Amino acid sequence: MTNKRGNMVPHSSDDVRGSLYIVATPIGNLDDFSRRAEQILRDVDYIAAEDTRHSRRLLNHFGIEAKLFSIHDHNEKDKADYVASLLDEGKSVALVSDAGTPLISDPGYHVVHALRSKGHKVVPIPGACAVISALCASGLPTDQFFFAGFVPAKSKARCDLFESWKAQAGTVVFYESTHRVYDSIADVLKVYGDDAQLVLAREVTKTFETFLSGTAAEILAMFDADSNQLRGEFVVMLSFTKESGDEAELEAKRILGILLEDLPVKQAAAMAAKLTGEKKNYLYKIALEMNNA
């Protein structure tokens, strides 16, 4: 199949249907835009953008002409059928977000889910992703991590969520905005005290990229000492494996969390005791606390 300029566009082996390309764009540094991603955006028939005005600036920078239409949080369920109709006509479509990898705390899930259920081919075009970029440079454990996206705006819901992470294995990662990051870290302090080691990645790949490390209290002190550290977009990473002290307890809670989904408290504690070697009464007490949380 050829695109609007007569160039060949790679797509499904189906001669009729086109493909949807999930294209990652830079999160700050424009040099992170891959040659493959740039070429795909040049060759597709349409680009579906979270914000067409924002994406137009990126396309203009690289001299890419394209037909754009919007797909965002409020219309993507309705747009799925439209994209499917374009693919059925043999058209190729690229999906981009404002920055980074689409669908990662950005719109696109409903479209991709709907298209795959209809048998359309969806092709990932990898590139920048803030959570991965921040995590790999954080110095925190990366063998297991849990990405929580954006946390709630209200303190009570935020604290409830943070409390639920006490049984979470590995590093926990979430996004936060400049307007809420201070309050979020204050809630981390409220829930964990000094039992969590934090790394905050600010403005990743941009001019003022900064990594702040310490306990929640130490991070708040850095904010108080220099208000400039509150500016920008944040990736917040928490590790409970070094500073919370008891890895055995964390592992026991992780196992209990799984077992309690299907077993009563007493049976879950007994099974966890066999798996971990911890005392059954000790695990029973933890299981009761988890079950009543």
VOKOL-656391 format. One record per residue: residue in one letter; residue number from 1; x, y, z of N, C-alpha, C, O in turn. Coordinates in steps of 0.1 Angstrom, whole numbers, plus 5000, padded with zeros to 4 digits. Example, Ala and Ser with C-alpha at 12.3 -4.5 7.8 and 13.67 -1.06 7.14 Angstrom:
BEGIN
  code  pos  n_c1  n_c2  n_c3  ca_c1  ca_c2  ca_c3  c_c1  c_c2  c_c3  o_c1  o_c2  o_c3
     A    1  5132  4943  5078   5123   4955   5078  5132  4967  5078  5142  4967  5085
     S    2  5128  4978  5071   5137   4989   5071  5129  5000  5079  5134  5011  5080
***
This chain:
BEGIN
  code  pos  n_c1  n_c2  n_c3  ca_c1  ca_c2  ca_c3  c_c1  c_c2  c_c3  o_c1  o_c2  o_c3
     M    1  5008  4988  5000   5000   5000   5000  5009  5012  5000  5019  5013  5007
     T    2  5005  5023  4993   5012   5035   4993  5004  5046  5000  4992  5045  5001
     N    3  5011  5056  5005   5005   5066   5012  5001  5078  5003  5002  5076  4990
     K    4  4998  5089  5008   4993   5101   5000  5004  5106  4991  5001  5113  4981
     R    5  5017  5103  4994   5028   5108   4986  5033  5097  4976  5043  5099  4969
     G    6  5027  5085  4976   5031   5075   4968  5042  5066  4974  5047  5057  4967
     N    7  5046  5068  4987   5056   5060   4993  5049  5048  4999  5038  5048  5003
     M    8  5057  5037  5000   5052   5025   5006  5052  5027  5022  5061  5032  5028
     V    9  5040  5023  5028   5039   5024   5042  5037  5009  5047  5028  5002  5043
     P   10  5046  5005  5056   5045   4992   5062  5032  4990  5070  5029  4999  5078
     H   11  5025  4980  5067   5012   4977   5075  5009  4963  5075  5018  4954  5072
     S   12  4997  4959  5079   4993   4945   5080  4995  4938  5067  4995  4944  5056
     S   13  4997  4925  5067   4998   4917   5055  4984  4917  5048  4984  4913  5036
     D   14  4974  4921  5055   4961   4922   5048  4962  4934  5038  4965  4945  5042
     D   15  4958  4931  5025   4960   4941   5015  4949  4952  5015  4951  4962  5009
     V   16  4939  4950  5023   4928   4960   5024  4930  4969  5036  4928  4981  5035
     R   17  4932  4963  5047   4933   4971   5060  4946  4978  5062  4957  4973  5058
     G   18  4945  4990  5068   4957   4997   5072  4960  4994  5086  4954  4985  5092
     S   19  4970  5001  5092   4975   4998   5105  4974  5011  5114  4974  5022  5108
     L   20  4973  5009  5127   4974   5020   5136  4988  5020  5142  4992  5009  5148
     Y   21  4995  5031  5142   5009   5031   5148  5008  5039  5160  5004  5051  5160
     I   22  5013  5034  5171   5014   5041   5184  5028  5047  5185  5038  5040  5187
     V   23  5029  5060  5183   5042   5066   5180  5046  5075  5193  5039  5084  5197
     A   24  5057  5071  5199   5063   5079   5210  5070  5092  5205  5077  5091  5195
     T   25  5067  5103  5211   5073   5116   5208  5082  5121  5219  5080  5116  5231
     P   26  5091  5130  5217   5100   5135   5228  5092  5140  5240  5081  5146  5238
     I   27  5098  5139  5252   5092   5144   5264  5099  5157  5268  5095  5164  5278
     G   28  5108  5161  5260   5115   5174   5263  5126  5176  5252  5125  5186  5244
     N   29  5136  5168  5252   5147   5170   5242  5143  5164  5228  5140  5152  5227
     L   30  5142  5173  5218   5137   5169   5205  5147  5160  5198  5143  5153  5189
     D   31  5159  5159  5203   5169   5149   5197  5165  5135  5200  5171  5125  5195
     D   32  5156  5133  5210   5151   5119   5213  5141  5114  5204  5136  5103  5205
     F   33  5137  5122  5194   5127   5117   5184  5134  5108  5174  5144  5111  5168
     S   34  5130  5095  5174   5137   5085   5166  5134  5087  5151  5124  5093  5147
     R   35  5144  5083  5142   5142   5083   5128  5130  5075  5123  5123  5079  5114
     R   36  5128  5064  5130   5117   5056   5126  5103  5063  5129  5094  5063  5120
     A   37  5102  5069  5141   5090   5076   5144  5088  5088  5135  5076  5090  5130
     E   38  5098  5095  5132   5097   5106   5122  5092  5102  5109  5083  5108  5103
     Q   39  5098  5091  5104   5094   5086   5091  5079  5081  5091  5072  5083  5081
     I   40  5075  5074  5101   5061   5070   5102  5052  5081  5101  5042  5081  5094
     L   41  5055  5092  5109   5046   5104   5109  5046  5111  5095  5036  5117  5091
     R   42  5057  5110  5088   5057   5115   5074  5048  5107  5064  5042  5112  5055
     D   43  5048  5094  5067   5042   5085   5057  5027  5081  5059  5020  5078  5050
     V   44  5022  5082  5072   5009   5078   5074  4999  5088  5067  5002  5099  5064
     D   45  4987  5083  5066   4976   5092   5060  4971  5102  5070  4967  5113  5066
     Y   46  4969  5098  5082   4964   5106   5092  4972  5105  5105  4978  5095  5108
     I   47  4971  5116  5113   4977   5115   5127  4966  5119  5137  4960  5130  5136
     A   48  4964  5110  5146   4954   5113   5157  4962  5118  5169  4971  5111  5174
     A   49  4959  5130  5173   4967   5137   5183  4959  5140  5195  4947  5144  5194
     E   50  4965  5140  5207   4958   5144   5220  4954  5158  5219  4943  5162  5223
     D   51  4964  5167  5214   4961   5181   5212  4967  5185  5199  4979  5185  5198
     T   52  4959  5187  5189   4964   5190   5175  4973  5202  5175  4982  5203  5167
     R   53  4970  5212  5183   4978   5224   5183  4992  5221  5188  5002  5226  5183
     H   54  4993  5214  5199   5006   5210   5205  5014  5201  5195  5026  5204  5192
     S   55  5007  5191  5189   5014   5182   5180  5018  5190  5167  5028  5186  5161
     R   56  5011  5200  5163   5014   5207   5151  5027  5214  5152  5035  5215  5142
     R   57  5031  5219  5164   5044   5225   5166  5055  5215  5165  5065  5219  5159
     L   58  5053  5203  5169   5063   5193   5168  5065  5189  5153  5076  5188  5148
     L   59  5054  5188  5146   5054   5184   5132  5061  5196  5124  5069  5193  5114
     N   60  5057  5208  5127   5063   5219   5120  5078  5220  5122  5086  5223  5112
     H   61  5083  5216  5134   5097   5217   5137  5105  5207  5128  5116  5210  5123
     F   62  5099  5195  5125   5105   5185   5116  5100  5186  5102  5104  5178  5094
     G   63  5093  5196  5098   5088   5198   5085  5079  5187  5080  5080  5183  5068
     I   64  5070  5182  5089   5061   5171   5085  5047  5177  5083  5042  5184  5091
     E   65  5042  5174  5071   5028   5178   5068  5019  5166  5070  5023  5155  5066
     A   66  5008  5168  5076   4999   5157   5080  4985  5162  5082  4982  5174  5085
     K   67  4975  5153  5079   4962   5155   5083  4960  5151  5097  4961  5139  5101
     L   68  4956  5160  5106   4954   5158   5120  4940  5158  5124  4932  5165  5119
     F   69  4936  5149  5133   4924   5150   5141  4926  5147  5155  4937  5140  5158
     S   70  4917  5150  5164   4920   5149   5178  4914  5136  5184  4903  5132  5181
     I   71  4922  5130  5193   4917   5119   5202  4922  5123  5216  4934  5123  5218
     H   72  4912  5125  5224   4916   5129   5238  4906  5121  5248  4898  5113  5244
     D   73  4908  5124  5261   4901   5117   5271  4886  5117  5269  4879  5107  5272
     H   74  4880  5128  5264   4866   5130   5263  4860  5124  5250  4847  5124  5249
     N   75  4868  5121  5240   4861   5116   5228  4867  5103  5222  4862  5098  5212
     E   76  4876  5097  5229   4883   5085   5223  4874  5073  5221  4876  5066  5212
     K   77  4864  5071  5230   4855   5060   5228  4847  5062  5215  4845  5052  5207
     D   78  4843  5074  5212   4836   5077   5200  4845  5077  5187  4840  5073  5177
     K   79  4857  5081  5189   4866   5081   5178  4871  5067  5173  4877  5066  5162
     A   80  4870  5057  5182   4874   5044   5178  4868  5039  5165  4875  5033  5157
     D   81  4855  5041  5164   4848   5036   5152  4853  5044  5139  4855  5038  5129
     Y   82  4856  5057  5141   4861   5065   5130  4875  5060  5125  4877  5058  5114
     V   83  4884  5057  5135   4897   5052   5132  4896  5038  5125  4903  5035  5115
     A   84  4887  5030  5130   4885   5017   5124  4880  5018  5109  4884  5010  5101
     S   85  4872  5028  5107   4867   5030   5093  4878  5034  5084  4879  5030  5072
     L   86  4887  5042  5089   4899   5046   5081  4908  5034  5078  4912  5032  5066
     L   87  4910  5026  5088   4918   5014   5086  4912  5004  5076  4918  4998  5068
     D   88  4899  5003  5077   4891   4994   5067  4893  4999  5053  4892  4991  5044
     E   89  4895  5012  5051   4897   5018   5038  4911  5016  5033  4914  5020  5022
     G   90  4920  5010  5042   4934   5009   5038  4942  5021  5042  4954  5021  5038
     K   91  4937  5030  5049   4944   5042   5054  4953  5038  5066  4950  5029  5073
     S   92  4964  5045  5067   4973   5043   5079  4971  5055  5088  4970  5066  5084
     V   93  4971  5052  5101   4969   5062   5111  4980  5061  5122  4983  5050  5127
     A   94  4985  5073  5126   4995   5073   5138  4988  5079  5149  4981  5090  5148
     L   95  4990  5074  5161   4984   5080   5173  4996  5086  5181  5006  5079  5184
     V   96  4995  5098  5185   5005   5105   5193  4998  5112  5205  4987  5116  5204
     S   97  5006  5113  5216   5001   5121   5227  5009  5134  5227  5017  5137  5219
     D   98  5006  5143  5237   5014   5155   5238  5029  5153  5239  5037  5161  5234
     A   99  5033  5143  5246   5047   5140   5248  5048  5126  5254  5040  5121  5261
     G  100  5059  5119  5249   5061   5105   5254  5053  5095  5247  5049  5096  5236
     T  101  5052  5083  5254   5045   5072   5248  5030  5072  5250  5026  5073  5262
     P  102  5022  5072  5240   5008   5072   5241  5003  5061  5250  5009  5050  5251
     L  103  4991  5063  5257   4985   5054   5266  4991  5053  5279  4984  5048  5289
     I  104  5003  5058  5281   5010   5057   5295  5006  5070  5302  5012  5080  5301
     S  105  4994  5069  5309   4988   5081   5316  4984  5091  5305  4983  5103  5308
     D  106  4981  5086  5293   4976   5095   5282  4965  5087  5275  4964  5075  5277
     P  107  4957  5094  5267   4946   5088   5260  4951  5077  5250  4962  5077  5246
     G  108  4941  5068  5246   4944   5059   5236  4940  5045  5239  4938  5036  5230
     Y  109  4938  5041  5252   4935   5027   5255  4922  5023  5249  4922  5012  5243
     H  110  4912  5031  5249   4899   5026   5243  4900  5024  5228  4894  5015  5223
     V  111  4908  5033  5222   4909   5031   5207  4917  5018  5204  4913  5010  5196
     V  112  4928  5016  5211   4936   5004   5208  4928  4991  5212  4929  4981  5204
     H  113  4922  4991  5223   4914   4980   5227  4903  4977  5217  4901  4965  5213
     A  114  4896  4987  5212   4885   4985   5202  4891  4980  5189  4885  4971  5183
     L  115  4902  4985  5185   4908   4981   5172  4913  4967  5172  4911  4959  5163
     R  116  4920  4963  5183   4925   4950   5184  4913  4940  5185  4914  4929  5179
     S  117  4902  4943  5191   4891   4934   5192  4884  4932  5179  4878  4922  5176
     K  118  4886  4942  5170   4881   4941   5156  4891  4934  5146  4888  4933  5135
     G  119  4903  4931  5152   4913   4924   5143  4922  4933  5136  4929  4928  5127
     H  120  4922  4946  5139   4931   4955   5132  4945  4954  5138  4947  4950  5150
     K  121  4955  4957  5130   4969   4956   5134  4973  4969  5141  4971  4980  5136
     V  122  4979  4968  5153   4984   4979   5161  4999  4978  5162  5004  4967  5168
     V  123  5007  4988  5158   5021   4987   5157  5028  4997  5167  5025  5009  5165
     P  124  5035  4992  5177   5042   5002   5185  5055  5007  5179  5063  5000  5173
     I  125  5056  5020  5180   5069   5027   5176  5075  5033  5188  5072  5044  5192
     P  126  5084  5026  5194   5089   5030   5208  5098  5042  5208  5103  5047  5197
     G  127  5099  5048  5220   5107   5060   5221  5106  5065  5235  5106  5057  5245
     A  128  5106  5078  5237   5107   5084   5251  5095  5080  5259  5083  5079  5255
     C  129  5098  5078  5272   5087   5075   5282  5093  5079  5296  5103  5075  5300
     A  130  5086  5089  5302   5091   5095   5314  5093  5086  5325  5104  5086  5332
     V  131  5084  5076  5327   5085   5067   5338  5098  5058  5337  5105  5056  5347
     I  132  5101  5053  5325   5112   5045   5323  5125  5053  5323  5135  5048  5329
     S  133  5125  5065  5317   5137   5073   5318  5141  5077  5332  5153  5076  5335
     A  134  5131  5080  5340   5134   5084   5354  5138  5072  5362  5148  5073  5370
     L  135  5132  5061  5361   5135   5049   5369  5149  5044  5366  5156  5041  5376
     C  136  5153  5044  5354   5166   5038   5351  5178  5047  5356  5189  5042  5358
     A  137  5175  5059  5359   5186   5068   5364  5184  5071  5379  5191  5079  5384
     S  138  5174  5065  5385   5171   5068   5399  5180  5063  5410  5182  5068  5420
     G  139  5186  5051  5407   5194   5044   5417  5185  5036  5426  5190  5029  5435
     L  140  5172  5035  5424   5163   5026   5431  5162  5013  5424  5165  5012  5412
     P  141  5157  5003  5431   5156   4989   5425  5147  4990  5413  5136  4996  5413
     T  142  5151  4983  5402   5144   4983   5390  5139  4968  5386  5133  4967  5376
     D  143  5143  4958  5394   5139   4945   5390  5124  4943  5391  5119  4934  5384
     Q  144  5118  4950  5400   5103   4950   5401  5099  4965  5403  5105  4972  5412
     F  145  5089  4969  5396   5083   4982   5399  5069  4983  5395  5064  4975  5387
     F  146  5061  4992  5402   5047   4993   5400  5044  5008  5396  5048  5017  5403
     F  147  5038  5010  5384   5035   5023   5380  5021  5027  5383  5012  5020  5378
     A  148  5019  5037  5390   5005   5041   5395  4999  5052  5387  4988  5057  5390
     G  149  5006  5058  5377   5000   5069   5369  5000  5081  5378  5009  5084  5386
     F  150  4989  5089  5376   4987   5101   5385  4979  5097  5397  4969  5090  5396
     V  151  4983  5102  5409   4976   5099   5421  4964  5108  5423  4964  5119  5417
     P  152  4955  5105  5432   4943   5114   5434  4947  5128  5438  4958  5130  5444
     A  153  4938  5137  5436   4941   5152   5439  4938  5155  5453  4944  5164  5459
     K  154  4929  5147  5460   4925   5150   5474  4934  5142  5483  4937  5130  5481
     S  155  4937  5148  5495   4946   5142   5504  4941  5129  5510  4949  5119  5511
     K  156  4929  5128  5513   4923   5115   5519  4925  5104  5509  4929  5093  5513
     A  157  4921  5106  5497   4922   5095   5487  4936  5092  5484  4940  5080  5482
     R  158  4945  5102  5484   4959   5100   5482  4965  5091  5493  4972  5082  5490
     C  159  4962  5095  5506   4967   5087   5517  4962  5073  5517  4970  5064  5520
     D  160  4950  5071  5514   4944   5057   5513  4952  5049  5502  4955  5037  5505
     L  161  4955  5055  5491   4963   5048   5481  4977  5045  5486  4982  5034  5484
     F  162  4983  5055  5492   4997   5053   5497  4997  5042  5507  5006  5034  5507
     E  163  4987  5041  5515   4986   5031   5526  4985  5017  5519  4991  5008  5524
     S  164  4978  5016  5508   4977   5003   5501  4990  4998  5495  4992  4986  5493
     W  165  5000  5007  5493   5013   5004   5488  5022  4997  5498  5033  4992  5494
     K  166  5018  4996  5510   5027   4991   5521  5029  4976  5518  5039  4970  5523
     A  167  5020  4969  5511   5022   4955   5507  5028  4953  5493  5029  4942  5488
     Q  168  5032  4965  5487   5036   4964   5473  5051  4961  5472  5059  4967  5479
     A  169  5055  4951  5464   5069   4948   5462  5075  4957  5452  5068  4961  5443
     G  170  5088  4960  5453   5095   4967   5443  5093  4982  5445  5087  4987  5455
     T  171  5098  4990  5435   5097   5005   5435  5083  5009  5430  5079  5004  5420
     V  172  5077  5019  5437   5065   5024   5432  5068  5038  5425  5075  5046  5430
     V  173  5061  5040  5414   5064   5052   5406  5050  5058  5402  5041  5052  5399
     F  174  5050  5072  5404   5038   5079   5400  5042  5093  5394  5052  5098  5397
     Y  175  5033  5098  5387   5034   5112   5381  5028  5122  5390  5018  5119  5397
     E  176  5034  5134  5391   5027   5145   5398  5030  5158  5392  5040  5160  5385
     S  177  5021  5167  5394   5022   5181   5387  5029  5190  5397  5030  5188  5409
     T  178  5033  5201  5392   5040   5212   5400  5031  5217  5410  5036  5221  5421
     H  179  5018  5217  5408   5008   5223   5417  5005  5214  5429  5000  5219  5440
     R  180  5008  5201  5428   5004   5192   5439  5015  5184  5445  5013  5177  5454
     V  181  5027  5186  5439   5038   5177   5443  5042  5179  5458  5045  5169  5465
     Y  182  5041  5191  5463   5045   5194   5477  5035  5186  5486  5039  5180  5496
     D  183  5022  5188  5483   5012   5181   5492  5013  5166  5491  5010  5159  5501
     S  184  5016  5161  5479   5017   5147   5477  5029  5141  5486  5028  5131  5492
     I  185  5040  5148  5486   5052   5143   5494  5049  5145  5508  5053  5137  5516
     A  186  5041  5155  5512   5037   5157   5526  5028  5145  5531  5029  5140  5542
     D  187  5020  5140  5521   5012   5128   5524  5020  5115  5525  5017  5106  5533
     V  188  5030  5114  5517   5040   5103   5518  5046  5103  5532  5047  5093  5538
     L  189  5050  5115  5537   5056   5116   5550  5046  5112  5561  5049  5105  5570
     K  190  5033  5116  5559   5022   5112   5568  5020  5097  5569  5018  5092  5580
     V  191  5021  5090  5558   5018   5076   5557  5030  5068  5561  5029  5058  5568
     Y  192  5042  5072  5556   5054   5063   5558  5065  5068  5568  5073  5061  5572
     G  193  5063  5081  5571   5074   5087   5580  5087  5086  5572  5088  5090  5561
     D  194  5097  5081  5579   5111   5079   5572  5113  5065  5566  5124  5062  5563
     D  195  5102  5057  5565   5103   5044   5561  5102  5042  5546  5101  5031  5541
     A  196  5104  5052  5538   5105   5051   5523  5116  5060  5518  5117  5072  5523
     Q  197  5123  5055  5509   5134   5063   5502  5128  5068  5489  5122  5060  5481
     L  198  5129  5081  5487   5123   5087   5475  5134  5092  5466  5145  5097  5470
     V  199  5130  5092  5453   5138   5099   5443  5127  5106  5434  5118  5100  5429
     L  200  5129  5120  5433   5120   5127   5424  5128  5132  5412  5138  5138  5413
     A  201  5123  5128  5400   5129   5132   5387  5120  5144  5382  5109  5143  5379
     R  202  5127  5155  5381   5120   5168   5377  5124  5172  5363  5136  5172  5360
     E  203  5115  5175  5354   5118   5180   5340  5127  5170  5333  5137  5175  5328
     V  204  5124  5157  5332   5133   5147   5326  5135  5151  5312  5126  5154  5304
     T  205  5148  5151  5308   5153   5153   5294  5153  5168  5291  5158  5172  5280
     K  206  5148  5177  5299   5147   5191   5296  5159  5198  5302  5167  5192  5309
     T  207  5160  5211  5300   5171   5219   5304  5174  5219  5319  5186  5218  5323
     F  208  5164  5219  5327   5165   5219   5341  5163  5206  5348  5158  5205  5359
     E  209  5166  5195  5341   5164   5181   5346  5171  5180  5360  5183  5184  5361
     T  210  5164  5175  5370   5170   5174   5383  5165  5161  5390  5153  5158  5388
     F  211  5173  5155  5397   5170   5143   5405  5172  5147  5420  5183  5150  5424
     L  212  5161  5146  5428   5162   5148   5442  5160  5135  5450  5151  5128  5447
     S  213  5169  5132  5459   5168   5120   5466  5168  5122  5481  5174  5132  5487
     G  214  5161  5113  5488   5160   5114   5503  5147  5109  5508  5139  5103  5501
     T  215  5145  5110  5521   5132   5107   5527  5122  5118  5524  5126  5128  5518
     A  216  5109  5115  5527   5099   5125   5524  5102  5138  5531  5101  5149  5525
     A  217  5107  5137  5544   5110   5149   5551  5122  5157  5545  5121  5169  5545
     E  218  5131  5150  5540   5143   5156   5534  5139  5163  5521  5144  5174  5517
     I  219  5130  5157  5513   5126   5163   5500  5118  5175  5503  5120  5185  5497
     L  220  5109  5175  5513   5101   5187   5517  5111  5198  5521  5108  5210  5518
     A  221  5121  5195  5528   5131   5205   5532  5138  5211  5520  5141  5223  5520
     M  222  5141  5203  5510   5147   5208   5497  5137  5218  5491  5141  5228  5485
     F  223  5124  5215  5491   5114   5224   5485  5114  5237  5492  5113  5248  5486
     D  224  5114  5236  5506   5113   5248   5514  5126  5257  5512  5125  5269  5512
     A  225  5137  5251  5510   5150   5258   5508  5151  5265  5494  5157  5275  5492
     D  226  5144  5258  5484   5145   5263   5470  5132  5261  5463  5130  5250  5458
     S  227  5124  5271  5462   5111   5269   5456  5111  5266  5441  5102  5261  5435
     N  228  5123  5268  5435   5125   5265   5421  5124  5250  5419  5120  5245  5408
     Q  229  5126  5242  5429   5126   5227   5428  5111  5222  5427  5109  5211  5425
     L  230  5102  5231  5429   5088   5228   5428  5082  5230  5414  5071  5226  5411
     R  231  5091  5235  5405   5086   5238   5392  5088  5226  5382  5098  5219  5383
     G  232  5079  5224  5373   5080   5214   5363  5071  5202  5365  5062  5202  5374
     E  233  5074  5192  5358   5066   5179   5358  5075  5169  5365  5087  5168  5363
     F  234  5069  5161  5374   5076   5152   5383  5073  5137  5380  5061  5133  5378
     V  235  5083  5129  5381   5082   5115   5383  5086  5112  5397  5098  5114  5400
     V  236  5077  5106  5405   5080   5104   5419  5082  5089  5421  5074  5081  5417
     M  237  5093  5085  5427   5097   5071   5429  5099  5068  5444  5106  5075  5450
     L  238  5093  5057  5449   5094   5053   5463  5099  5039  5464  5095  5030  5457
     S  239  5109  5037  5472   5114   5023   5475  5112  5020  5489  5116  5028  5498
     F  240  5107  5008  5492   5104   5004   5506  5114  4993  5510  5113  4988  5521
     T  241  5123  4989  5501   5131   4978   5504  5144  4981  5512  5149  4972  5519
     K  242  5149  4993  5512   5161   4996   5519  5158  5003  5532  5164  4999  5543
     E  243  5150  5013  5532   5148   5021   5544  5137  5016  5553  5137  5020  5565
     S  244  5128  5008  5548   5117   5003   5557  5122  4992  5565  5115  4988  5574
     G  245  5134  4986  5563   5140   4978   5572  5137  4963  5571  5147  4955  5572
     D  246  5125  4959  5570   5121   4945   5571  5116  4939  5558  5104  4940  5555
     E  247  5126  4934  5550   5122   4929   5537  5113  4916  5538  5104  4914  5530
     A  248  5115  4909  5549   5108   4897   5551  5093  4900  5554  5084  4893  5549
     E  249  5091  4911  5561   5077   4915   5564  5070  4920  5551  5058  4917  5548
     L  250  5077  4927  5542   5072   4932   5530  5068  4920  5521  5058  4920  5515
     E  251  5077  4910  5520   5074   4898   5512  5062  4890  5518  5054  4885  5511
     A  252  5061  4889  5531   5050   4883   5538  5037  4890  5534  5027  4884  5531
     K  253  5037  4903  5534   5025   4911   5531  5021  4909  5516  5009  4908  5513
     R  254  5031  4908  5508   5028   4906   5494  5021  4893  5492  5011  4892  5484
     I  255  5027  4882  5498   5021   4869   5497  5007  4869  5503  4997  4863  5497
     L  256  5005  4875  5515   4992   4875   5521  4982  4883  5512  4970  4879  5511
     G  257  4987  4893  5506   4978   4901   5497  4972  4893  5486  4960  4894  5483
     I  258  4980  4884  5481   4975   4875   5470  4966  4864  5476  4955  4862  5470
     L  259  4970  4858  5487   4962   4847   5493  4948  4852  5498  4938  4845  5497
     L  260  4948  4864  5503   4936   4869   5509  4925  4872  5498  4913  4875  5501
     E  261  4929  4872  5486   4919   4874   5475  4910  4862  5474  4899  4864  5469
     D  262  4915  4850  5478   4907   4838   5476  4905  4830  5489  4897  4821  5489
     L  263  4912  4834  5500   4912   4825   5512  4907  4834  5524  4910  4846  5524
     P  264  4901  4827  5534   4898   4834   5546  4911  4837  5553  4922  4832  5550
     V  265  4911  4846  5563   4923   4851   5570  4931  4840  5576  4943  4839  5574
     K  266  4924  4831  5583   4931   4820   5590  4939  4811  5580  4950  4807  5583
     Q  267  4932  4807  5569   4938   4799   5559  4950  4806  5552  4960  4800  5549
     A  268  4948  4819  5549   4958   4826   5542  4970  4827  5551  4982  4826  5546
     A  269  4969  4829  5564   4980   4830   5573  4987  4817  5574  5000  4817  5574
     A  270  4980  4806  5574   4986   4793   5575  4994  4790  5563  5005  4785  5563
     M  271  4988  4793  5551   4995   4791   5538  5008  4799  5537  5018  4795  5533
     A  272  5006  4812  5541   5018   4821   5541  5029  4817  5550  5041  4818  5547
     A  273  5025  4811  5561   5036   4806   5571  5044  4795  5564  5056  4794  5566
     K  274  5037  4786  5556   5044   4775   5550  5053  4781  5539  5064  4776  5536
     L  275  5049  4791  5532   5057   4797   5521  5068  4805  5526  5079  4806  5519
     T  276  5067  4812  5537   5077   4822   5541  5086  4817  5553  5097  4822  5555
     G  277  5080  4807  5561   5088   4803   5573  5085  4812  5585  5091  4809  5595
     E  278  5077  4822  5583   5073   4831   5594  5063  4824  5603  5056  4814  5599
     K  279  5062  4828  5616   5052   4823   5625  5038  4826  5621  5035  4837  5616
     K  280  5029  4815  5623   5015   4817   5618  5008  4828  5626  5000  4835  5620
     N  281  5010  4829  5639   5003   4839   5647  5007  4853  5642  4998  4862  5642
     Y  282  5020  4855  5639   5024   4867   5635  5018  4871  5621  5013  4882  5619
     L  283  5017  4862  5612   5011   4864   5599  4996  4866  5600  4990  4873  5593
     Y  284  4990  4859  5610   4975   4860   5612  4972  4875  5616  4962  4880  5612
     K  285  4980  4880  5625   4978   4894   5629  4979  4904  5618  4971  4913  5616
     I  286  4990  4902  5609   4991   4910   5598  4980  4909  5588  4974  4919  5583
     A  287  4975  4896  5586   4964   4894   5577  4951  4901  5582  4944  4906  5573
     L  288  4949  4900  5595   4937   4907   5600  4938  4922  5598  4928  4928  5594
     E  289  4950  4928  5600   4951   4942   5597  4949  4946  5582  4942  4955  5579
     M  290  4954  4937  5573   4953   4939   5559  4938  4938  5555  4933  4945  5547
     N  291  4931  4928  5561   4917   4925   5557  4908  4936  5562  4898  4938  5556
     N  292  4912  4943  5573   4903   4953   5578  4907  4967  5574  4900  4977  5577
     A  293  4917  4968  5566   4922   4981   5561  4912  4987  5551  4914  4998  5546
***
